Amino acid sequence: MIRTFIAAALACSLPTSVIAQDMQSQEERVAMARDAEQTAQLMADVQQAVALAQMQYAGMTSSTPDASYQGAVAMPAAQDGVWDTVVIGSRGEGDNAALIALAEYQVSDGRIIAETIHLPGNAPLIDGAFAAMAEARGFAPRAVLAAGNNTFCTDQAEGSASGVTFATIVLPPREDGSFDAYVLNGPIEEGAIPLGKHFRVSFDAFGLSGEPELVTDTCETVTWDAANRELSMSVYVTEFDGPAPTPVHIFLSSLLPMSMGVVTGDIIWPMAGGAIAEPVPAAEAGYLLGE
């Protein structure tokens, strides 16, 4: 994979027209990218809601979360722009543990607008769609490891799960009850974000649906110096062996302090802040394939 910085912001400066050998194929690729962008936005909305809920819960409770604490899940409320979010706990041990709602929040525009905290002994059981999402949140990383995906980018011996950090984002169910969980390889932190070994795990109304899908297969990591004053005007360019960028690429662009360009074939897709622009020929953008 290529690690190149371009000194101008592609998303702002490049033209939007594309010379395509097969216009219908190009239109299909753009449609794929737009679908991926919608999924990436959903990922970002969910991640913001669960992060705010978990921070609020931690701030409102004096005890440090123990092994019964299981993170949080979120899905859209009846009101537009509002996310119902549940902080998950477990009661009991092993396969017989019941999932309970330690707290319930409503999140809108990056702020908590409603809060209910339950005492652990009286916390209600999680049911319905939230129960399926809560179970998937714990199961998805185990499904990835159980499927034999043991080539993570760590210094550990191949096949070892030690040293692997996962961040799991569970998306809301579709009308038919199916939904996806994205298992992102980490650590995702300030100054370094892995671009590869990220998975999509699909679920239907009955549980796991098919094998986990490796969305991006690379050990490439985006790194940067936060003290670099030109960072916001830089573009990190990476190559991807696919017809269009994935939701993971676009979601990760929302976490970067610079723009990103994803090269697929002979075109480049500019993106920044979780949004993607129209693709342009890579050569027209000053990017030489194979550099």
ABEGO torsion letter per residue (X at the ends): XBBBBBABBAAAABBABBBBABAAAAAAAAAAAAAAAAAAAAAAAAAAAAAAAAAAAAAABABBBBAABAEBBBBBBABBGBBBBBBBBBBEBEAABBBBBABBBBBBGGBBABBBBBBAAABBBBBEAAAAAAAAAAAAAAAAAAAGBAABBBABBBGBABGBBBBBBBBBBBAAGBBBBBBBBOBBBBGBBBABGBBBBBBBAAEBBEBBBBABBBABBBBBBAABAAAAABBBBBBBBBABBBAAAAAAAAABABBBBBBBEABBBBBBGGBBBBBBBAAAAGBBBGX
